[in-house]
């Protein structure tokens, strides 16, 4: 019997690459996104992860068809940039609603299905920005820090049911995520042009980053690995080193380095 996976945000970028990688491993894949279509790699279901009812109906439909859900990979998300001072609260709320609450909505819908069979794995996609808070990308960093905290707590809540949960922190990746980012340069004159300069540096790094295919292979490799999952993983040697150093250096020093790279 083939295994069943759900991938959110699977119509483009890293999510699409993860869908294809899982399909190549023999998984029956269901792709959740607002816009998409059935492909040879996945069945598309129109889902807005911020809509709990939409999520629960879609997950119930997958379970009705397959009788089991073995793996969930939460890739749905987007980014905003701009000065925290000038970010409208509605925009900040939308960022958290998709990246954090949307992740939680899908987890909450899938867990009962996994609990019935006493097995399953959940992979939440996070970012190195969770532990390296980037100036002028404040709310994105907050959302991914929330994903890490949510994941670690959830992992301990559901481990007695045979369900494993982890977050995979990604570094710079060359996808449509960069172009889709909602940018705001409000207050750039007040900040002496630092907002636009910071975002330009960040987006240049992204466009010189890893390919979504390589990142997806690492995510799927983690998802299918033997042994118990650790709460947090990092993709990419340089980012693993950064996260390791984060545990060693003082916060004051780390923040100064981030200021010099992105804030100055």
ABEGO torsion letter per residue (X at the ends): XBBBBBBBGAABEAAAAAAAAAAAAGBBBBBBBABEBBBAABBBBBBBAABAAAAAAAAAAAAAAAGBBABBBBABEBBBBEBAAABBAAAAAAAAAAAAAAAAAAAAAAAAAAAAAGBEBBBBBBBAAAABBBBGAAAAAAAAAAAAAAAAAAAAAAAAAGBBBBBBBBBBBBBAAAAABBBBABGAAAAGGAAAAAAAAAAAAAAABBBAAAAAAAAAAAAABBEBBBABBBBEAAAAAAAAAAAABBAAAAAAAAAAAAAX
